[in-house]
Amino acid sequence: MPIKWLKRGKPEAERSEDDAKVRGIVEATLGQIEREGDKAVRELSEKFDGYAPASFRLSSDDISALLNKVPAQDLHDIKFAQEQVRKFAQAQRDSMRDIETETLPGVVLGHKNIPVQSVGCYVPGGKFPMVASAHMSVATADVAGVPRIVAATPPFKGEPNPAVIAAMHLGGAHEIYVLGGIQAIGAMAIGTETIKPVHMLVGPGNAFVAEAKRQLFGRVGIDLFAGPTETMVIADEHGADAELCATDLLGQAEHGYNSPAVLLTNSEKLARKTLQEIERLLDVLPTAETARVSWNDYGEVIVCDTYDEMLAVADDIASEHVQVMTDRDQWFLDNMTCYGALFLGARTNVANGDKVIGTNHTLPTKKAGRYTGGLWVGKYLKTHSYQRILTDEAATLIGSYGSRLCMLEGFVGHAEQCNVRVRRYGKRNVGYGQPAEPLDRKKVAG
């Protein structure tokens, strides 16, 4: 039986058209920030968020006052979630070692893992205050040892959101700005009169935030392309029912109006029941206004004949979140290669991953899972190599090979770097290559 689509989302051509509009807006806005600095940031914040305080950066007193507004239980829950994120990030950091090895007698090679020196962490919050995103970006950067952590989040209903600010502060942010969207990304990357630019940008966001990061990549580093959320449910009749499938699909579709949600199954019966259950839930879900648009435009239901077909389709789509509820969850873990994060079994769900379980929820979207994983402590670390030659014998041996290989490519100047070492250190070391004559311009020119 061929693969069957019971429901398709918006055609790819229309999605590309939407992306082109976003690209133009972002390019113009970043140009404005580069030209006008703080003036542009203030105008953009007032235009899009209705927010223009005396200073976008929160003072210590501002932060303390906002922390006092967070209920005790909420503060406890934030600390619990950050503890889980820190535990996993620290375990990951501990797995990354500086190394040094002697590859030949007297030849020492190594690498060091050095933290990025400044990072800008974007925490979405215009529509929903994304408290958990602060754990994922700020606390993980803190575990990595980043010495300057800048955090930015939009105002929520016209003012800083106390819970988000608390999460940023407890996570280890050194500077906190109440700024959203392109203006926040541009200010952190490009810099203004009052905001020193960072070396790297991290964090999820809407299509405009993701595109701003894409356009700024190269000028600064980025974690990955983490745009509007995506989810895929891989299910069979043994691992899930329609209620679970529908709940998990709509649970992510409520993020925004362009959040793809895909059901992939080998059971047409389960697929049709899930479609019915989605309609039932949309009648009662408080966020149905958003989730319905997202589901109508970006929701898909795909029925395959075999598990191998399901695997192939899943790897092709390379969804950000992949929830697997089948009788062979381990088989999917062993064989899937392209995704953001896997959530295995009916007891597991994407919301736990998003908020509390400890893995990082900033994950690749738009098929980026084909070439990168999600944000993790290693993204904040740069692995730099170094070399050291300790003996005359080693300098002569490596220099002799190096000289010949440079000449093979026609790089005479390169070769002379090697030759001068052979001449200097090889005269006392017969048997490690013939000391070369000094570079003769006439011979080279001739």
SVG drawing of the C-alpha trace seen along z (x, -y; Angstrom):
<svg xmlns="http://www.w3.org/2000/svg" viewBox="-16 -57 92 61">
<polyline fill="none" stroke="black" stroke-width="0.4" points="0.0,0.0 1.5,-3.4 2.0,-6.1 -1.3,-7.9 -1.9,-11.5 -5.2,-11.8 -4.5,-15.4 -1.9,-17.8 -0.7,-21.2 -0.1,-24.4 1.7,-23.8 5.5,-24.2 5.2,-27.1 3.0,-29.1 5.4,-28.4 8.3,-29.6 6.4,-32.8 5.8,-33.4 9.5,-32.9 10.5,-35.4 8.3,-38.1 9.9,-37.4 13.4,-37.7 12.7,-41.1 11.3,-42.5 14.2,-41.2 16.9,-42.5 15.4,-46.0 15.0,-46.0 18.6,-44.8 19.8,-47.5 17.9,-50.1 19.4,-48.8 22.9,-49.0 22.4,-52.6 20.6,-54.0 21.5,-51.9 19.5,-52.6 17.2,-55.0 16.0,-52.2 15.7,-49.7 13.5,-52.1 11.3,-52.8 10.9,-49.1 10.1,-48.2 7.5,-50.9 6.0,-49.9 5.8,-46.2 5.5,-45.8 4.2,-49.2 7.2,-49.3 9.7,-52.1 11.2,-52.4 14.0,-54.7 16.3,-51.7 15.7,-48.3 18.3,-46.8 17.0,-45.8 18.9,-47.0 19.6,-44.8 16.8,-46.6 14.4,-45.9 15.3,-42.2 14.9,-41.9 11.4,-43.6 10.3,-41.3 11.6,-38.2 9.4,-39.3 6.4,-39.1 6.9,-35.4 4.8,-33.1 6.8,-30.7 5.5,-27.6 6.4,-29.0 9.9,-29.9 10.3,-26.4 9.2,-24.8 11.6,-27.0 14.5,-26.0 13.6,-22.3 13.5,-22.5 16.8,-24.4 18.4,-21.7 17.3,-19.0 18.7,-21.0 22.0,-21.7 22.4,-18.0 22.2,-16.9 24.3,-19.7 27.0,-19.0 27.0,-15.3 27.4,-16.4 30.2,-18.8 32.0,-16.1 32.0,-13.9 34.0,-16.5 37.7,-16.3 40.8,-18.4 43.3,-16.0 47.0,-15.8 48.8,-13.0 52.3,-12.2 51.6,-11.0 55.4,-10.5 58.4,-10.7 58.7,-14.5 55.4,-15.5 52.7,-16.6 49.2,-17.4 46.2,-18.4 43.0,-20.3 41.3,-22.6 37.6,-23.2 37.2,-27.0 33.9,-28.7 32.5,-31.3 33.3,-34.6 29.9,-36.2 26.5,-34.9 23.1,-36.5 20.2,-34.3 16.8,-35.0 13.8,-33.9 10.5,-34.2 7.6,-35.6 5.3,-37.9 2.4,-35.5 3.3,-33.0 6.0,-33.7 8.5,-31.0 10.0,-30.5 11.6,-27.2 13.6,-28.7 15.7,-30.6 16.7,-27.3 17.7,-25.9 19.9,-28.8 21.0,-30.7 21.6,-27.9 23.3,-25.8 25.6,-28.6 26.4,-29.1 27.4,-25.4 29.6,-25.8 31.4,-28.7 30.5,-31.5 31.9,-34.7 29.3,-37.1 25.7,-35.9 23.2,-38.4 19.5,-37.6 16.6,-39.3 12.9,-38.7 10.0,-40.8 7.6,-42.5 4.5,-40.4 1.3,-42.5 3.3,-45.7 5.8,-44.9 8.6,-42.5 7.3,-39.0 8.4,-38.2 8.7,-34.5 10.8,-34.8 13.1,-37.4 13.4,-35.1 14.4,-32.2 17.0,-34.3 18.5,-35.6 18.6,-32.2 20.0,-30.7 23.1,-33.0 22.4,-35.9 24.8,-38.8 22.7,-41.3 18.9,-41.2 17.1,-43.3 13.4,-43.5 13.5,-43.5 11.7,-41.3 11.9,-40.1 14.3,-41.3 15.2,-44.4 16.5,-42.1 18.5,-39.8 19.9,-42.8 20.9,-44.7 22.7,-41.8 24.5,-40.8 25.2,-44.2 25.5,-46.2 24.3,-49.7 25.5,-52.7 24.4,-51.0 24.6,-47.3 27.9,-45.7 27.7,-43.0 28.0,-39.3 30.0,-36.6 27.1,-34.1 23.3,-34.1 21.2,-31.2 17.5,-30.4 14.3,-29.7 11.8,-32.2 9.2,-33.0 10.0,-33.1 11.4,-36.6 13.7,-35.7 14.9,-32.6 15.5,-34.6 17.4,-37.3 19.7,-34.7 20.2,-33.2 21.1,-36.6 23.5,-37.4 25.3,-34.1 28.9,-34.6 29.0,-38.0 28.2,-36.1 27.9,-32.4 24.5,-30.8 23.3,-27.7 21.1,-26.5 18.0,-27.4 15.3,-27.1 12.2,-28.5 8.5,-27.8 8.0,-24.6 7.4,-21.3 6.1,-18.0 5.7,-14.5 3.8,-11.6 4.8,-8.2 2.2,-5.8 0.7,-2.4 -2.4,-0.7 -0.1,1.1 1.5,-2.0 -1.1,-4.7 -4.7,-5.7 -6.5,-8.6 -6.7,-10.7 -2.9,-10.5 -2.1,-11.3 -4.5,-14.2 -3.4,-15.7 0.3,-15.5 -0.3,-17.0 -2.4,-20.0 -0.2,-20.4 2.5,-21.7 0.2,-23.3 -0.9,-25.9 2.6,-27.4 1.8,-29.6 0.0,-29.9 2.7,-28.1 3.7,-25.2 3.7,-21.9 2.2,-18.9 2.4,-15.5 0.8,-12.1 2.7,-9.2 1.1,-5.8 0.6,-2.4 -3.0,-2.3 -5.6,-4.1 -8.1,-3.3 -6.0,-5.1 -5.4,-8.0 -9.1,-8.6 -10.0,-8.4 -7.2,-10.9 -8.7,-13.3 -12.0,-13.0 -10.4,-13.5 -8.6,-16.6 -11.9,-18.2 -13.4,-17.3 -10.4,-18.8 -10.4,-22.0 -14.0,-22.7 -12.7,-22.7 -9.1,-23.7 -8.6,-27.3 -5.8,-27.9 -7.9,-26.5 -7.9,-29.9 -4.2,-29.4 -4.0,-25.6 -6.8,-25.4 -5.1,-27.8 -1.8,-25.9 -3.5,-22.5 -5.5,-23.6 -2.5,-25.1 0.4,-22.9 -1.1,-19.7 -0.6,-16.4 -1.7,-12.8 0.3,-10.2 -0.5,-6.5 2.3,-4.1 2.2,-0.4 5.3,0.7 7.5,-0.4 10.4,-0.8 8.3,-3.3 7.4,-5.2 11.1,-5.4 12.0,-6.7 9.2,-9.4 10.2,-10.4 13.9,-10.9 12.9,-12.8 10.7,-15.2 13.3,-15.5 10.9,-17.0 12.0,-19.0 10.1,-16.9 9.4,-13.2 7.2,-11.3 7.3,-7.6 4.5,-5.4 4.7,-2.0 5.5,1.6 9.1,1.0 10.2,-2.3 13.8,-1.0 13.9,-0.1 13.2,-3.7 15.8,-5.0 18.4,-2.6 17.5,-3.5 16.3,-7.1 19.0,-9.5 17.3,-12.9 15.3,-14.7 15.7,-17.2 14.8,-15.0 13.1,-11.7 10.4,-11.1 10.0,-7.4 6.9,-5.6 3.4,-6.8 4.7,-7.8 7.0,-10.4 5.8,-13.6 7.2,-16.7 5.8,-19.0 8.0,-17.3 11.0,-17.8 10.0,-21.4 9.7,-22.3 11.3,-20.1 12.8,-16.7 16.4,-18.1 17.2,-17.7 17.4,-20.9 14.3,-22.0 16.1,-24.4 16.1,-22.1 16.6,-22.1 13.6,-23.0 13.1,-23.1 15.0,-19.9 18.1,-21.2 18.0,-17.9 19.7,-16.3 23.0,-18.0 22.8,-19.2 21.4,-18.3 19.9,-20.7 21.4,-23.2 23.6,-21.6 26.5,-22.6 28.9,-21.7 27.5,-24.5 29.0,-27.0 32.4,-25.5 35.0,-25.9 37.4,-23.1 40.8,-24.6 43.9,-22.5 47.5,-23.1 50.8,-21.5 54.2,-21.3 57.5,-19.8 59.9,-18.9 63.0,-17.4 65.4,-18.2 64.8,-14.8 61.0,-15.4 61.5,-18.8 63.7,-17.4 61.5,-14.4 58.2,-16.5 60.0,-19.3 61.4,-16.9 57.9,-15.5 56.4,-19.0 58.8,-20.5 58.2,-17.8 54.5,-18.0 54.5,-21.8 56.5,-21.6 54.0,-19.0 51.4,-21.7 53.7,-24.5 53.9,-26.4 57.6,-27.4 57.2,-29.8 55.5,-27.1 58.3,-24.7 60.9,-27.2 59.2,-27.3 59.9,-23.6 63.4,-23.8 64.7,-26.4 63.8,-24.0 65.5,-21.1 68.6,-23.1 68.6,-24.5 67.7,-21.3 68.8,-18.6 72.5,-19.1 73.1,-17.1 70.6,-14.4 71.7,-12.2 69.0,-9.8 66.0,-12.1 66.0,-13.6 68.4,-15.7 68.9,-19.2 67.7,-21.5 69.7,-24.3 68.6,-27.9 66.0,-29.4 67.8,-30.8 65.7,-33.4 67.6,-32.8 66.9,-29.1 63.3,-29.6 62.9,-32.3 64.8,-30.1"/>
</svg>
